[in-house]
Each structure stands twice: as C-alpha cells, then as structure tokens.
C-alpha cells in the first residue's frame, strides 16, 4: 500500500543551503544551477533559520527595490519553516502540504537537517511506487492465472480420461446380436462425465433386459452415482422380473449422499413370445410405435425413484409386441431441452417425431429423432445429459 513509504524514502538528502547574508542573486543562481525550487537558509552554526523558495521570490519581487538582487536572502526567506520527521508516512506529509499550502518541507532528525521533501518528489515517487505495485500485482495475478489454467487443463484432461473410462465400463459395447432386434443409440453427456446410462442383461437364453437410468444432476457426482447403480444392476440382473430387479437395486442404493437418487426403467423381452415385461422407478415413460396402426403409446408404470424409499417394491407390467414395433427409451434430458424462446421439447413432440419416423430402421429412426430434437433447439445449449435408445422388433428371420 502507498502508506508503507516514509519521508526518508522520498526526500532529497543533503539539501542545498545558503547563509542568511547570501544575496538573493546568489540563491537564485544556485537554484537555477541545481534546477531546484528551494534552498534552505542556515546560520554560521548550521542551524536552520528559514527556507527560500520560488514562491518567496514571486511574493516579494513586485514591490522590491531596484537593487533587490543584492538583498540578503534572510529578508526574502520564509523564517522558521514547517518541518517533518523522516519517519513520517508520505501520505500524511502530502496531506499536510495541501493543508498548509506549501511545497517544501525540511526534514529534521535529532535536531539536524537530513533532507528536504517536495510536493514534486512526493507525486513522482507516488506514481513510481504505484506503478511498481501494479507491476507486482499484475505479475502475481499472471502467475496465479497460469497456475489456475494449468490446474484447469489438468482437470479437463483427467475428466476427459474419466469420461472415456466411464463409457468403456458403464455402457455396453454393443447389444446382444439377436437377429430379431435392431438398435439405434444416442448417448451425449452434458459434461465429460454423465449421470445417464443404459445397460443390457441376459437373465437366460430366452430373455433380454434393457435398463435406461438417470442419476440426478450431472458431471462427477452424478457419474459416481451412475457407477454405483451399474454395480447394483450387475449384481441383481439375473432375474427375468423387471420389478424384482428394480426392487433389489433400490435396496442397494439407499442412503446416497446429498439426497441423490436414480430414475430407471427396466424392461425384459421374451424372444419366444414377444412379451415385453417392464417396471418403472420414476423414469419418463418409454414410447411404443405400433407398426400395425402407426400409433404411439406410452409404456406407463408407476414407482418411486431408486434410493429414496426403503423397501419399495416395483410391479411388473406386460405388453405384447408385434413384428415391426419400435420401442423408444430416453432420459429426461431429451424432453426437458429448450429452445431460445424457453419452450420445452416435451413428450408430445417426441411422440409426433416417432410417429413420423417410426417405420424407419432403428438406427435411422434414432438419427432422425435426434435431428428433430437438434432443429427444435436451434443451437440453444443443452442443460442435461441426453440418452436415446430405439429398439426395433423385426419379423422372424
């Protein structure tokens, strides 16, 4: 801070002095030669008796006699001038100069003149000091910014690596190669790490299960909860009953930190009968495109989110699928996306888009649904992870 500097650091040491009997001519000659605005006046014993400044000259020269240059400086000086200690704070001295309307202070220490401080010295040194502070602070900020950017780059690198690892461990590499099923998948986490995930299971050779889940929030915390959910699912997915699987997962996911929870839909297809059993834990209803009629129907089922209610039991519901039917599974990041006007995409738009593209193959239908979703947003950014899975039930091979 500026107050840290003292007069000692600002003053001119060994100030120029003249004797009281020195003519004004001589004092002015010294001031011109040294390019200074004042000289001290000291007697034969070296004691300070006054100060002669440019102001003293201007104040008296108008009414001075013709031989005024030969007048002794004692007649023109300011006697008994105000003085300061070298240990005074420079801001205080600058304020005192303004208050007393003077520009020069002799500096006295232990009764001895050790220097002179001027308003010009104060201003010049103040500017220099402030510039030094700005440079020092700028350097500190630059170093801190470099450290932050380095940490940010390291964090971003680690998050990207963690995201790749999460997708490798959390998501299935590919659905089981059943001839009667075709798939289209779109997975887009908002950050490097996401809370959405989907998984498949084979309880037995005749049944295939599909889980779509969404851990609350996004990024690191949601990704960790998603991993816990994936582990819980792997431990209980041997059952062909979706309700039993979700009930067991719920028991394992109790007491998640910070009120976290998981929404999930789990369905199991019987490849021999085409019966599709399913249960829901607070997840958006999947949609069925009925190939025979072109209608779109929700697969509605009720249930609390996982990790909230201890001992919650989830019940199976069953729908009979037909060749050509498409099932559309998604997370709430799809329907809650908004455009620049603040309008939500919504389930109705998703149903209309599925009705329009439901007869396309699974992969193509998935691409067209995402294209419709992207066009609706019009460049407005997403606010949540987005996962969309389309399953097409083919005719018997």
N, C-alpha and C positions, 0 to 999 in steps of 0.2 A: 504494500500500500504506500501512497505518497507520504503519509505521516511518519514513515520509518526513517526518512532522511533528516539530518540535523543541519544546522547552520555551518558546522565545521566542514561538511562535505560540499557545501555550496560556495562558501566565502572565498575571496581572493586573499591569500596570506601575504604577509609583508607589504602592507599597503603603503602607497606613496604619501609622504608627509612633507610639509614645508614649515618654516619658522613663522611666528606671528608677524615679524617685521619684514618678511619677504614681500616685495611689491606684487600687486595683482598681475602685472606683466609677467613676472617670473612664474607665478602659479598657473597662469593660462598657458604659458609655454610648455610647462611640464605636462599639463592635461592634454594639450594637442599632441605632444610628442608620444605620450603613452596611450593616447586615444581612450581616455577615461573621463568620466563625468564628474569626478570629485577628488579632492585631496584632503587629507587630514591636516590639521594645524596643531603642532606640538611645540611646547616651550623648550628652553635650553636644558631642562631636566628630563625631557622626554615625555612630560605629562600631556595628555590630550586636553586641548583648550577649545577646540572648535573643529568645524568642517566647512570647507569652501566648495560649493557645487555650482553647476551651470545655472541652477535656479537662483542662487545668491547673486550671480552676475546679472541676470536678466532683471531681477527685482530692483537692483540699485543703479544700473548703468544709465537709465533715462535721466535722472536728476543729478548725475555725477559731475564734478568739476572737470575742466579741460584736461587736467593732468591726472585723471583718475587711474590710469595705468600704473602710476608711480605710488599710489596709495598703498599703505601696508595692508596685507591680506586680513589682518586682525580686524580692520574696520569693515570688511565686507563679509566675513565668515558668519556662520551660524554658531554662536557660542554654546558650550555645554550641550552638545548634540545627544539625542537619544541613542542608546547603545543596546546591544544584545549579547547574551552569552553564546558561546559556540555550541553548547549542547541543547539549545532551543530547537524545537520542531520547526521545520521550514514552513509548514502550512501556517503555523501560528505567527511566525515572523512576517509572512506575506500579508496576513490579515492585519497585523499591526501597522505595516507600511500604508495600507489603504486607509486605516482609521486615522493615522497621524498625518497623512498626506505628505510623506517623504519617500525618497527613492534610494537612500543610502543609510546604512547603519554601521557604525564602527563596531567591531566585535572585541569584547573585553573579557579576558580570563585572568583571574587572580590579580586584578588591578592593572593588567598590562594589555596594551593593544596587540592583538594577534592577527587581525584581518579586517576586511571590510566586505559587507554583503550589499548587493544592489538588487533592485527590482528586476533588472535585466538578467542578472545571474540566476535569480530565482526562477524566472519564466523559462530561460533557456535550459536550466538543469531539470526543471519540472518536465518539460517536453521530452528531453533526453531520457529521463527516468521512466516516463510513461511509455515511450517507445520501447525501451528495454523490457518493461513489464509486458507490453503487448507481444513482443517477440518471444519472450519466455513462455507466456501463457499459450501463444499460438503453437510453439514447439510442444508444450505439454499436451495440448488438445490434439495436435497431429499425431503424437506418439500414442495417445490414448485411442484415437480413431484407428490407427494402424493395428493396435492390439485387438480392438473390437472387430475390425474387419478380418483379421487373421482368425480370431475365435469363431466369427460367423462363417468364414469359409470352411473351417474345420468342422463346425457343427453341420453345415449344409452337406459336406462330404459324408459325414457319418450318417446323417439322415437318409441320404440317397442310398448308401450302402445298406442301412437298416431296411429301407423300403424294398430294395431288391431281395434281401433275405426274407422279409415278411411275405412277399409274393411267392417266393420259392417254397417256403414252409407252410404258409397259411392257405394258399389256393391250390386246388387240384391242377396237376399238369394238363390233364385232359379228361373229359368224362369217359366212362367205360364205353368201349366200342360195341354197343348194341346196334344191330342192323335196323331195328325198329325205331330208333331215336336219332334225331339230328339236333345239333345245338348251335346257338349263337350267343356269344358272351361279350359284354362290355363292362370293364372294370376301370374306374377312374377316381382314385383317391384325391381329395382336395389338396392335401399336403403329400410329402414323400411317404409318410405313414398314414394308413387309413383305418377307420373303425368298421368299414363294411367288409364282409367276406362271404363266400359261398363254399360249399363242400358237397361231396357225394359220398355215398356209402353203399356197400353191397351186403346187406344182412344175410342173404343167402343167394343162390344162383338165380332164383326167380324174382327177386325184388331189388329195385334200385331206389335209393333215397337221395333227395336233393334238399340241402339246407341253405337258406338265404338268411343272413343275420346282419344286424347293425348295432354296434356298441355305441352308446351315447357319446356325443361330441365327435371330435376328430383329432388327428395328429397323434402324438406319442401316447397320451393316456388312453385314448380310445383304441389304439393299436395294441396296447398291452392287454386291455380287457378282451379284445377280439382274440388274442392268442390264448388267453385263459378259456374262452368259450370254445375255441378249436380243440383244446386239450380235453375239455369236458365232453365235447361231442364224440371225439375219438374213443373215449372210454365207454360210452353207452350206446353207440350206433349199431350194435349187433341186433338190437330189437327191430322187428318189422313194424312195430306200432309207433307212429309219429308221436302220439300223446305220451307214451311211456318214455320215449327219448327226451322230449322237452321237459317232462317232469323230473327226470334224473339230472338233466343239465341244470334246471332251476335249483335243485338241492345242492349241487356242487358250486353254484355261483352266488350263494348267499354272502352277504356282508362285503360286497365290493366297495372299495374305498371311495369316499367323496360322493356317495349317492349314485354311483354309476349303475347302469343297467344295460340289458341287451334285449332288443326285439328280434324275434326269429320266426320263420315259417319253415316247417319241415313236412315234406311230402314223400310218400313211398309208392312207386308204381309196381303193380303186379304185371309182369310181362306176359303171362299166360292169359289173364282175364281182362287186361287193360283197366282194371280198377285202380283208382288213384286215391289213396288214403292220405289225410293231411291233418295237421293241428297247427294252431297259431298262438304265438306268445306276443301279443301287442304289435304285430308287424302289419304293414299295409297289405291288403288282400291281393293276392296274385289274380291274374285275369286268364280266362279260358276263351280262346277263339274256337267256336263250334263250326267245324268245316261244313257240316251238313246244312246249316241255316245261315251262316255268316254272322251270327250273333256273338256278342262278347259278354261273358258272365263273370262276376267276381267269385272267387273261392272263399266265401265268408266263413269265418270261425272266430270265436272269442277266446281270450286268455290273457292273463296278466303278463307283463314283461318279465324276463328272466332276472333273477337276483333280487326281486322286490318282496314277494310274499312267500314265506317259508311253507313248505308242504303243499304248494299249489299243484293240483292235478289237472292235466290237459287231456281233453277228449278228442278222439278221432272222428273225423267226418270223411265220407267217401263219395266220389263222383265217378261215373262210368265214362271213360274216354272212348273216342272213336278214331279210326284212322283219319289223318289229315288235321286233327285238332292241334292247336298250338297253346302252350302254357307260357305266360309271361310273368316272370318273377322280378321284383325290383325292390330297391330301398327307397326311403322317403326323400333322399336327395334328388330323385327323379321328379316326383310330383310337387315338391316344395320349391323347385327352382323358379326364379322370377325373371321377368324381362325388365327393360328400362323404365316401364310405367309402373312397376311394382306388382304386376299381375302374376299370380302363381300359375305354373303349368297345369297342375291339378290332375286328378284321376280321370275326369271326363275327357280331357284332351288325349290322354294316353289311350283310353278306350277307343276313341274315334280313330286314332292313328293305327291301333292294332286292327280295327275293323277294315281300314283301308289297305293294310299291308299283310293281313293275316294269311293270305293264300300264298305269300312268298315263302321260299325256303327259310329255315330257322336263322341261318347266318345273315341272309339278305334282309329278313324282317327286322332283325336286331339292328342292322346298319340303318335301315330306313327310319326306325323309331328314334334312334339317336340323332339322325339328320333332322327329323321333325322337331325334336327337342332343342337342338342347337339353333335352328332357324327361329324358333319361338323366342329364345333368349336374346338373339340379335347381338351377341357379343357381350351381354351383361354377365359378369363373373358368377360362377357357382359359389354357394355358401356351405356346401356339404359334399361328402363323398357320393359318388353315383355308381350304382351297380345295376345292370340289367341282364337277365338271362332268359332266352327264349328256347323252349324245348318243343320240337315237332314230332308228333307221333305218326310214324309212317305206316303204310299198309304192310301187311305180312309180306316178307321177302319171298 
